[in-house]
């Protein structure tokens, strides 16, 4: 699907916001895609007629630190046309062009007065004609596409499964699990306030924030599937907690990030690991380490999308082996780590 709009106008009902699909025909959610920043502290003053307080020009004479914005025109409100769905909705009066990164695609464009604009700080006149052409994302963030690649490669059946997604962040992995039929997802994250509204309010999601997986003692129920998208900590350090909440005969999918698993001396400038030998060393160590907890590796793939800084990342899939099938010594180690 593609969307485009021209111009911008005052919004009478701020509740009218752009909806996006959740991957199922006809289904939508109400996550606000374009949200204006608040005014600078100390810059009071009444808003202009028809313009929300958050977008009013400060009376102190100092311009707000906005990235490129679209000022209201006296004409009709901006409309968005959503392809074959033929749904037109109002956009907010002002928007930050940096928000359009949510529509990241080689075919996505922001066109101002006939010119493609790539810089978020570009100044836009209230006379400008603006057109946005973008693909509506399938998931709330690009992480969903990483997990989707692993699900397809390893033939993971998520339908009706109870899952734990640790490293929840915005919720890309959780979104992917839901769209592939997971009956419930427990989303754990050490941070707070990053989860997309679509995920936070989903009836099949339990968000557990401000929680380090390493110290998670239990969940309301054991899970069939665990996904890990962790940063600044090794996967092996959380495995004792992971096996506490997993059922036997369950599945683990983990995103392996060499920049957080390699030795400091192996990480290059900008936090990027470029050496293929380091990639291999990290993969071998993590895979063998996870197997020691009673798992069988089903394989690994390179992530179709690189990390935020351009790092290569890898997805590995493991099956938890029932105790009766484990090799000698595995049961003892798993039990010892779980206590």
VEXDREN-2710 file (C-alpha; in Angstrom, 1 decimal):
% VEXDREN-2710
k/r/px/py/pz
1/UNK/0.0/0.0/0.0
2/UNK/1.1/3.6/-0.6
3/UNK/-0.1/6.8/0.8
4/UNK/0.3/10.4/-0.3
5/UNK/-1.0/13.8/0.7
6/UNK/-0.7/17.4/-0.4
7/UNK/-0.9/20.5/1.7
8/UNK/-1.9/20.8/5.3
9/UNK/-4.7/22.5/7.2
10/UNK/-6.1/23.0/10.7
11/UNK/-7.3/20.0/12.5
12/UNK/-10.6/20.3/14.5
13/UNK/-10.4/16.8/15.9
14/UNK/-7.0/15.8/17.0
15/UNK/-8.3/12.3/17.5
16/UNK/-8.3/11.8/13.8
17/UNK/-4.9/10.2/13.2
18/UNK/-3.3/8.0/10.6
19/UNK/-3.9/4.3/11.1
20/UNK/-1.7/1.6/9.8
21/UNK/-2.4/-2.0/9.1
22/UNK/-1.2/-4.8/11.4
23/UNK/-0.7/-7.2/8.6
24/UNK/-4.3/-8.5/8.3
25/UNK/-6.7/-7.3/5.7
26/UNK/-9.0/-4.6/7.1
27/UNK/-7.3/-4.5/10.5
28/UNK/-6.1/-1.2/11.8
29/UNK/-4.7/0.3/15.0
30/UNK/-4.6/3.9/16.2
31/UNK/-0.9/4.6/16.8
32/UNK/-0.1/8.3/16.3
33/UNK/2.5/8.5/13.5
34/UNK/3.1/12.2/13.5
35/UNK/3.2/13.9/16.9
36/UNK/4.3/17.6/17.3
37/UNK/6.9/18.3/20.0
38/UNK/5.9/20.4/23.0
39/UNK/6.8/24.1/23.2
40/UNK/10.1/25.1/24.8
41/UNK/10.0/25.7/28.6
42/UNK/9.2/29.3/29.5
43/UNK/7.7/30.1/26.1
44/UNK/4.1/30.8/26.9
45/UNK/1.5/32.6/24.9
46/UNK/-1.9/31.6/23.5
47/UNK/-2.0/29.4/20.4
48/UNK/-3.0/30.7/17.1
49/UNK/-6.5/30.2/16.0
50/UNK/-7.2/26.6/15.1
51/UNK/-3.7/25.5/16.0
52/UNK/-3.2/23.1/19.0
53/UNK/-1.1/24.5/21.9
54/UNK/1.8/22.2/21.2
55/UNK/2.2/23.7/17.8
56/UNK/1.8/27.4/18.6
57/UNK/4.7/29.9/18.1
58/UNK/6.2/30.9/21.4
59/UNK/5.5/34.5/22.5
60/UNK/9.1/34.9/23.7
61/UNK/10.3/35.4/20.1
62/UNK/12.6/32.4/20.1
63/UNK/11.6/29.8/17.5
64/UNK/10.8/26.3/18.7
65/UNK/13.5/23.7/18.0
66/UNK/11.4/21.9/15.5
67/UNK/12.7/19.6/12.8
68/UNK/11.1/20.4/9.5
69/UNK/7.4/21.2/10.0
70/UNK/4.4/21.8/7.9
71/UNK/2.5/24.9/8.9
72/UNK/-1.3/25.1/8.5
73/UNK/-2.8/26.5/5.4
74/UNK/-6.2/28.2/5.3
75/UNK/-7.4/25.6/2.8
76/UNK/-9.0/22.2/3.5
77/UNK/-7.3/19.8/5.8
78/UNK/-4.6/17.4/4.5
79/UNK/-6.0/14.1/3.3
80/UNK/-4.2/10.7/3.1
81/UNK/-5.3/8.3/0.5
82/UNK/-4.5/4.7/1.5
83/UNK/-4.3/2.8/-1.8
84/UNK/-6.9/0.2/-2.4
85/UNK/-8.5/0.7/1.0
86/UNK/-9.7/4.1/-0.3
87/UNK/-9.6/5.6/3.2
88/UNK/-9.0/9.3/3.7
89/UNK/-8.0/10.6/7.1
90/UNK/-6.8/13.9/8.5
91/UNK/-3.1/14.4/9.3
92/UNK/-1.9/16.6/12.2
93/UNK/-1.3/20.3/11.5
94/UNK/2.4/20.0/11.9
95/UNK/4.7/17.0/11.5
96/UNK/8.4/16.2/11.9
97/UNK/9.9/14.8/8.7
98/UNK/12.2/12.7/10.9
99/UNK/9.1/10.7/11.9
100/UNK/8.9/9.5/8.3
101/UNK/11.8/7.1/9.0
102/UNK/9.0/4.8/10.2
103/UNK/8.1/4.4/6.5
104/UNK/11.7/3.4/5.7
105/UNK/11.9/2.0/2.2
106/UNK/13.9/2.7/-0.9
107/UNK/10.7/3.8/-2.5
108/UNK/9.6/6.2/0.2
109/UNK/9.8/9.9/-0.6
110/UNK/9.0/13.2/0.9
111/UNK/8.5/15.8/-1.9
112/UNK/8.4/19.5/-1.1
113/UNK/7.5/21.8/-4.0
114/UNK/8.4/19.1/-6.5
115/UNK/11.8/18.4/-4.9
116/UNK/12.7/15.2/-2.9
117/UNK/13.7/16.1/0.6
118/UNK/16.0/13.8/2.6
119/UNK/17.1/16.1/5.5
120/UNK/14.9/16.2/8.5
121/UNK/15.9/19.8/9.3
122/UNK/14.7/21.2/6.0
123/UNK/12.7/24.3/6.5
124/UNK/9.2/24.2/5.0
125/UNK/7.1/27.3/4.1
126/UNK/3.5/27.5/4.9
127/UNK/3.0/28.0/1.2
128/UNK/4.8/24.8/0.3
129/UNK/3.1/21.9/-1.5
130/UNK/4.1/18.7/0.2
131/UNK/3.6/15.1/-1.0
132/UNK/4.5/12.0/1.0
133/UNK/4.8/8.7/-0.8
134/UNK/5.6/5.8/1.4
135/UNK/4.9/2.2/2.1
136/UNK/3.0/1.6/5.3
137/UNK/5.2/-0.6/7.5
138/UNK/4.1/-4.2/8.2
139/UNK/5.5/-4.1/11.7
140/UNK/5.9/-1.3/14.3
141/UNK/9.7/-1.3/13.7
142/UNK/12.1/-3.1/11.4
143/UNK/13.0/-5.7/14.0
144/UNK/9.9/-7.5/13.0
145/UNK/11.3/-8.2/9.5
146/UNK/14.4/-9.8/11.2
147/UNK/12.3/-12.2/13.2
148/UNK/10.1/-12.9/10.2
149/UNK/13.2/-14.1/8.2
150/UNK/14.0/-16.6/11.0
151/UNK/10.5/-17.8/11.3
152/UNK/10.4/-18.5/7.5
153/UNK/13.9/-20.0/7.3
154/UNK/13.4/-22.4/10.2
155/UNK/9.7/-23.2/9.7
156/UNK/8.7/-22.0/13.2
157/UNK/5.0/-22.5/13.9
158/UNK/3.9/-19.7/16.2
159/UNK/0.2/-20.4/15.9
160/UNK/-1.4/-20.6/19.3
161/UNK/1.9/-20.5/21.1
162/UNK/2.7/-18.6/24.3
163/UNK/5.8/-16.5/23.8
164/UNK/8.4/-14.5/25.7
165/UNK/10.0/-11.6/23.8
166/UNK/12.9/-10.1/25.8
167/UNK/14.4/-6.9/24.6
168/UNK/10.9/-5.7/23.7
169/UNK/11.9/-2.1/22.9
170/UNK/9.3/-0.8/20.4
171/UNK/7.8/-4.2/19.9
172/UNK/8.9/-5.4/16.5
173/UNK/9.5/-9.0/17.5
174/UNK/6.2/-9.1/19.4
175/UNK/4.3/-7.6/16.5
176/UNK/5.8/-10.3/14.3
177/UNK/4.8/-13.1/16.7
178/UNK/1.3/-11.8/17.0
179/UNK/0.9/-11.6/13.2
180/UNK/2.1/-15.2/13.0
181/UNK/-0.6/-16.4/15.4
182/UNK/1.0/-16.3/18.9
183/UNK/-1.8/-16.6/21.4
184/UNK/0.0/-14.5/24.0
185/UNK/3.3/-12.6/24.3
186/UNK/5.0/-11.6/27.5
187/UNK/7.2/-8.6/26.5
188/UNK/10.1/-7.9/28.8
189/UNK/12.4/-4.9/28.6
190/UNK/14.8/-3.2/31.0
191/UNK/13.8/0.2/29.7
192/UNK/10.5/2.1/29.9
193/UNK/8.2/4.0/27.6
194/UNK/9.5/2.7/24.3
195/UNK/6.7/0.3/23.4
196/UNK/4.5/1.2/20.5
197/UNK/0.9/1.9/21.5
198/UNK/-0.3/-0.7/19.2
199/UNK/1.7/-3.3/21.1
200/UNK/1.2/-1.9/24.6
201/UNK/-2.6/-1.9/24.3
202/UNK/-2.9/-5.3/22.5
203/UNK/-5.1/-7.7/24.3
204/UNK/-2.7/-10.6/23.7
205/UNK/0.4/-8.8/25.1
206/UNK/1.6/-8.4/28.7
207/UNK/4.2/-5.7/28.9
208/UNK/6.8/-6.1/31.6
209/UNK/9.0/-3.0/31.7
210/UNK/11.9/-2.0/34.0
211/UNK/12.8/-5.6/34.2
212/UNK/16.2/-7.2/33.5
213/UNK/15.6/-10.7/32.1
214/UNK/18.7/-11.9/34.0
215/UNK/16.7/-11.5/37.2
216/UNK/13.3/-12.6/36.0
217/UNK/12.3/-15.5/38.3
218/UNK/9.0/-16.5/36.7
219/UNK/6.1/-15.8/34.5
220/UNK/2.4/-16.5/35.0
221/UNK/2.8/-19.6/32.8
222/UNK/5.6/-21.5/31.0
223/UNK/6.2/-20.4/27.4
224/UNK/6.5/-22.4/24.1
225/UNK/8.7/-19.9/22.4
226/UNK/11.3/-17.3/23.4
227/UNK/12.8/-14.6/21.3
228/UNK/15.8/-12.6/22.4
229/UNK/16.8/-9.2/21.0
230/UNK/19.3/-8.0/23.6
231/UNK/21.9/-5.2/23.7
232/UNK/24.8/-4.5/26.1
233/UNK/24.6/-8.0/27.6
234/UNK/25.7/-11.4/26.4
235/UNK/23.0/-13.9/25.6
236/UNK/24.7/-16.5/27.7
237/UNK/24.3/-14.4/30.8
238/UNK/20.5/-14.6/30.5
239/UNK/20.2/-18.3/29.7
240/UNK/19.7/-19.4/33.3
241/UNK/16.6/-17.2/33.5
242/UNK/15.4/-18.3/30.1
243/UNK/15.3/-22.0/30.9
244/UNK/13.3/-21.2/34.0
245/UNK/10.3/-20.0/32.0
246/UNK/10.5/-22.3/29.0
247/UNK/8.6/-25.5/28.6
248/UNK/10.4/-28.7/27.5
249/UNK/10.2/-29.3/23.8
250/UNK/10.1/-25.5/23.1
251/UNK/11.9/-23.1/20.8
252/UNK/14.4/-20.3/21.2
253/UNK/15.2/-17.7/18.6
254/UNK/17.9/-15.3/19.4
255/UNK/19.4/-12.3/17.5
256/UNK/23.1/-12.5/17.9
257/UNK/24.9/-9.1/17.9
258/UNK/28.7/-9.5/17.6
259/UNK/29.2/-5.9/18.8
260/UNK/27.9/-7.0/22.3
261/UNK/29.4/-10.5/22.3
262/UNK/32.9/-9.8/21.0
263/UNK/35.9/-8.7/23.1
264/UNK/36.4/-5.0/23.3
265/UNK/39.6/-5.3/21.2
266/UNK/37.6/-7.0/18.4
267/UNK/35.1/-4.1/18.1
268/UNK/36.2/-1.4/15.6
269/UNK/35.5/2.3/15.2
270/UNK/31.9/3.3/15.7
271/UNK/31.2/0.1/17.6
272/UNK/31.2/-1.9/14.4
273/UNK/32.6/-5.5/14.1
274/UNK/33.9/-5.9/10.5
275/UNK/36.1/-9.0/10.7
276/UNK/34.3/-12.1/9.4
277/UNK/36.6/-14.2/11.7
278/UNK/35.2/-12.4/14.7
279/UNK/31.6/-13.0/13.5
280/UNK/32.4/-16.7/13.2
281/UNK/34.1/-16.8/16.6
282/UNK/31.0/-15.2/18.2
283/UNK/28.6/-17.5/16.5
284/UNK/30.5/-20.6/17.5
285/UNK/30.8/-19.5/21.1
286/UNK/27.1/-18.5/21.5
287/UNK/25.7/-21.5/19.7
288/UNK/27.9/-24.0/21.7
289/UNK/27.1/-22.0/24.9
290/UNK/23.4/-22.2/24.4
291/UNK/23.6/-25.9/23.6
292/UNK/25.1/-26.5/27.0
293/UNK/21.8/-25.5/28.6
294/UNK/20.0/-28.4/26.9
295/UNK/19.3/-27.0/23.4
296/UNK/19.9/-28.3/19.9
297/UNK/20.9/-25.7/17.3
298/UNK/18.7/-25.8/14.2
299/UNK/20.9/-23.4/12.3
300/UNK/21.6/-19.7/11.9
301/UNK/21.2/-17.0/9.2
302/UNK/22.5/-13.6/8.7
303/UNK/19.9/-11.0/9.5
304/UNK/18.4/-9.4/6.4
305/UNK/18.6/-6.0/8.1
306/UNK/21.8/-4.7/9.7
307/UNK/21.9/-3.2/13.1
308/UNK/21.4/0.5/13.7
309/UNK/25.1/1.3/13.3
310/UNK/25.6/-1.0/10.3
311/UNK/26.7/-4.1/12.2
312/UNK/26.0/-7.5/10.8
313/UNK/23.7/-9.5/13.0
314/UNK/22.7/-13.1/13.0
315/UNK/19.6/-15.1/13.9
316/UNK/20.0/-18.5/15.5
317/UNK/17.2/-21.0/16.2
318/UNK/17.3/-23.6/19.0
319/UNK/15.1/-26.4/20.1
320/UNK/15.0/-27.3/23.8
321/UNK/15.7/-31.0/24.1
322/UNK/13.5/-33.0/26.5
323/UNK/15.6/-34.3/29.4
324/UNK/15.2/-37.9/28.3
325/UNK/16.9/-37.0/25.0
326/UNK/19.7/-34.9/26.5
327/UNK/23.3/-35.9/26.5
328/UNK/24.9/-36.9/29.8
329/UNK/25.8/-33.8/31.8
330/UNK/23.4/-31.5/30.1
331/UNK/20.5/-32.1/32.6
332/UNK/22.8/-31.5/35.5
333/UNK/24.1/-28.1/34.1
334/UNK/20.6/-26.9/33.2
335/UNK/19.2/-27.7/36.6
336/UNK/22.2/-26.1/38.3
337/UNK/21.8/-22.9/36.3
338/UNK/18.1/-22.8/36.9
339/UNK/18.4/-22.9/40.7
END
